[in-house]
Amino acid sequence: MRKVQFYGTISIDGYLATKDNRLYWLFQTPGANDAPTEAFMQQVDTAIMGRHTYEYTMEQTTDQLINPYNPATRNIVMTSQPQPGDERTQFTNSPVADIVQDLRLAPGRNIWIVGGAGVLMPLLAADLIDDLYIQIAPIILGTGIPLFTAVAHQQRFELVATNHYDQLAEVHFQRLPTE
């Protein structure tokens, strides 16, 4: 079965991006380029994200790839207003948990959850996240787009590893089996 993995960076106070979806603070963090992003991305062939994350990434990249380390990566963009996609990108308003349940059973590499709470929280609620790779940058933004929002029930993860890349700390958590 394919693994479903969140991989991303937050501020000390838990924000993925500023209110206007910007990441300049991350790119100014020493060590951000030293994280093992390439190794992680080579293990995924599907990326699931919200529309804002998709649009920001397309705006920032010259090669128009969400995953430059596996150009064949399928991109699934969650949006309330689906539009036609292309051979790599699908826009949908289907429930993300339904999509992920189907993808987990299909052959392929791991599934990367990109972006924030709108995509992550329904997957946590459905107990579909296997790994959380959370990098923490030493900045307090004060406001922004949070990684987590309120949950209906507690969920326990196990700390697997901690890593340090200059000014960036990374924690890897793995879902504990449900009893």
C-alpha positions in Angstrom: 0.0 0.0 0.0 1.3 3.5 -0.9 2.2 5.8 2.0 0.5 9.2 2.4 3.0 11.7 3.6 2.9 15.4 4.5 6.2 17.2 3.9 6.5 20.9 4.5 7.9 23.7 6.5 6.2 25.9 9.2 7.2 28.8 11.3 7.7 28.4 15.0 4.1 29.4 15.6 2.7 26.9 13.1 2.2 28.8 9.9 2.9 27.4 6.4 2.8 30.8 4.7 1.9 34.4 5.2 -1.7 35.5 4.8 -1.0 36.4 1.2 0.5 32.9 0.6 4.1 34.0 0.5 7.2 31.9 1.6 9.9 34.5 1.5 10.7 33.8 5.1 11.4 30.2 4.3 13.8 31.0 1.4 15.6 33.4 3.8 16.2 30.6 6.3 19.8 29.2 6.3 19.6 25.4 5.8 16.4 25.3 3.7 18.4 24.2 0.7 20.2 21.5 2.8 17.0 19.6 3.7 16.6 16.2 2.0 13.8 17.4 -0.2 15.2 15.7 -3.4 15.3 12.3 -1.7 11.8 12.7 -0.4 10.4 13.8 -3.7 12.0 11.0 -5.6 9.8 8.6 -3.6 6.5 10.2 -4.6 4.5 10.1 -7.8 1.4 11.9 -6.7 1.1 15.4 -5.1 -2.2 16.6 -3.6 -2.6 20.3 -2.8 -5.0 23.2 -2.6 -5.5 25.7 -5.4 -3.6 28.5 -3.7 -0.5 26.2 -3.2 -0.7 25.1 -6.8 -1.0 28.7 -8.2 1.9 29.9 -5.9 4.1 27.1 -7.0 3.4 27.7 -10.7 4.1 31.4 -10.2 7.4 30.7 -8.6 8.8 27.9 -10.8 10.3 28.3 -14.2 9.9 24.6 -15.2 6.2 24.5 -14.1 6.8 21.3 -12.1 5.5 20.6 -8.6 8.1 17.9 -8.3 11.2 18.6 -10.3 12.8 15.3 -9.1 10.0 13.3 -10.7 8.6 15.2 -13.6 5.9 12.5 -14.2 4.3 13.3 -10.8 0.5 13.5 -11.0 -0.8 16.7 -9.4 -4.3 16.7 -7.8 -5.5 20.2 -7.0 -8.4 20.5 -4.6 -10.6 23.5 -5.5 -14.2 24.5 -5.2 -14.1 25.6 -8.9 -12.6 22.7 -10.9 -11.3 23.5 -14.4 -9.8 21.5 -17.2 -6.3 20.1 -16.4 -3.7 18.5 -18.5 -1.8 15.2 -18.6 -0.1 16.0 -15.2 -2.7 18.1 -13.4 -6.3 17.3 -12.3 -8.5 19.9 -10.6 -11.3 18.5 -8.5 -13.8 19.2 -5.8 -14.2 15.6 -4.8 -13.6 14.8 -1.1 -9.9 14.5 -0.6 -10.3 11.6 1.7 -12.1 9.6 -1.0 -9.4 10.4 -3.5 -6.6 9.3 -1.1 -8.4 6.1 -0.1 -8.5 5.1 -3.8 -5.0 6.2 -4.5 -3.5 4.2 -1.6 -4.8 1.0 -3.1 -3.5 1.8 -6.6 0.0 0.8 -7.7 2.6 3.6 -7.5 5.0 5.4 -5.3 4.1 7.5 -2.2 1.6 10.3 -2.1 2.8 13.8 -1.1 0.4 16.1 0.8 1.4 19.6 -0.1 0.1 22.7 1.6 -2.2 23.4 4.5 -5.1 22.5 6.7 -7.7 22.4 3.9 -6.1 19.3 2.5 -4.3 17.9 5.6 -7.1 18.1 8.2 -9.7 15.9 6.4 -7.0 13.3 5.8 -6.0 13.4 9.5 -9.7 13.1 10.5 -10.0 10.0 8.2 -6.8 8.5 9.7 -5.1 8.5 6.2 -1.8 10.3 7.0 1.1 7.8 7.5 4.0 10.3 8.0 4.4 13.9 8.9 7.7 15.5 7.9 7.6 18.9 9.5 10.5 21.3 9.1 10.4 24.2 11.5 12.0 27.6 10.6 13.2 29.9 13.4 10.7 32.7 12.7 7.5 33.7 14.4 5.1 35.1 11.7 2.3 36.1 14.1 -0.3 35.3 11.5 -0.7 33.4 8.3 -2.0 30.1 6.9 -1.9 27.4 9.7 -0.8 23.9 9.1 -3.3 22.5 11.6 -6.8 23.6 12.7 -9.2 22.1 15.3 -9.7 18.3 15.3 -12.7 16.3 16.5 -10.5 13.6 18.1 -7.0 13.2 19.3 -4.6 11.3 17.2 -1.2 9.9 18.4 1.9 9.8 16.2 5.3 8.4 17.1 8.5 10.5 16.8 10.7 8.6 14.3 13.6 11.1 13.7 14.8 14.6 14.3 17.2 16.3 11.9 19.0 19.6 11.9 19.9 21.6 8.7 21.6 24.8 9.8 18.7 26.9 11.0 16.0 24.4 10.0 14.8 21.7 12.4 13.0 18.7 11.0 10.8 16.2 12.9 9.4 13.0 11.3 6.3 11.5 12.9 4.6 8.3 12.0 1.0 7.4 12.6 0.5 4.8 15.3 -1.8 2.0 14.3 -5.3 2.4 15.7 -6.4 0.0 18.4 
